[in-house]
Every structure is written in C-alpha cells, then in structure tokens.
Amino acid sequence: VWPAQWVVNERGTEFDWPVYGDETEMRAMIDRDGRLVKVWERVARAAGLEELPDTESPPLGSIGVILTSKFGQIGCIFADGQIGCFRWQANEDPGRGGVRMIGLRRHTILKAWAV
C-alpha cells in the first residue's frame, strides 16, 4: 500500500488499491489472485502505469513487486542503483517498523512500473 500512496503523491491521481480489513483478508485477496504480483498487475493496469521491460533496471521512483527470502513477494519503491525501499512492521511489536532498503538482483525484481 505504501507504493500505491507514492503513486498518488507523485501523479496526483487515485490508485484503486483493493480494500481489506486486516492481514487475513489481505492474504485471502492475494490467494484468490494467485500471487501479489498478479494483484499489482491488475491495479497498475487500471491506473494506467507503464510496465517496464524485464531487461531494464527500474529507474528511481518507479514501483514494483520484488521477491525477498524473508518476506516473500512485497511491493517497493525503487531507489537508484537497484535498491528497493519498502515499509515493514514487526508482527510481535506493532510499534516497531519503518522503511527498509535492500540491494536487488535482476531475478528478485518480479515486475516494475514507471511512475
């Protein structure tokens, strides 16, 4: 949802992200579509975002879905030099969390869209 808010802030247009009440509803929505990347494909297409080619390194400020070993598929905002930024919250301590940055390899970037 954080990358969706980024699109709203940068483009000044609404991003029709599916509504869910809690993590259980969110997981059910993802399971219905098959994977998080499938949810994003549908939502990004409806928002008119341009999908970036697989061979391209996502430019600064673009959004996408990456695969992580710890969190699985997650949405992120791409920083310069193949760095993905994402928000996280510690389940055991809802007050903990924040923005994380990780270095990415080409195979960990599942899809990316220009903002």
Buried (B, 14 or more C-beta within 10 A) or exposed (E): EBBBEBBEEEEEEEBEBBEBEEEEEBEEBBEEBEBBBBBBBEBBEEBEBEEBEEEEBBEEBBBBBBBBEEEEBBBBBBBEEBBBBBBBEEEEEEEEEEEBEBEBEEEBBBBBBBB
